[in-house]
Amino acid sequence: MADQALWTNEAEVTAFIDLRDAIAALERGLTDEAAGSAVDMAKTHATFGRGDTLNAIGATMVAQGILGIKVSDLSLGVEVLRMRTRQWRR
């Protein structure tokens, strides 16, 4: 999937990956973070309407060639996960 974006939602992600794969990915991400080759962004949000909240979180795993962001507005039931894989130039 080099240099392509994947648009999905939470239900598709949970159907796509099993718990063992999720744990392995988390362990790899934390190992990369400890080595300085993965960085997460602080969760951010914007409040709008009558108390609705738009949330965004994300991370980069440079060693794995992956970056991702999740944007959600749970009051409207909208969630988008975008991941992109590519080779970074160093």
Secondary structure, DSSP 8 states (H G I E B T S, - for coil): -BT-EEEE-HHHHHHHS-HHHHHHHHHHHHHHHHHTSEEEEEEEEEEETTTEEEEEEEEEEGGGTEEEEEEEETTTTEEEEEEEE-----
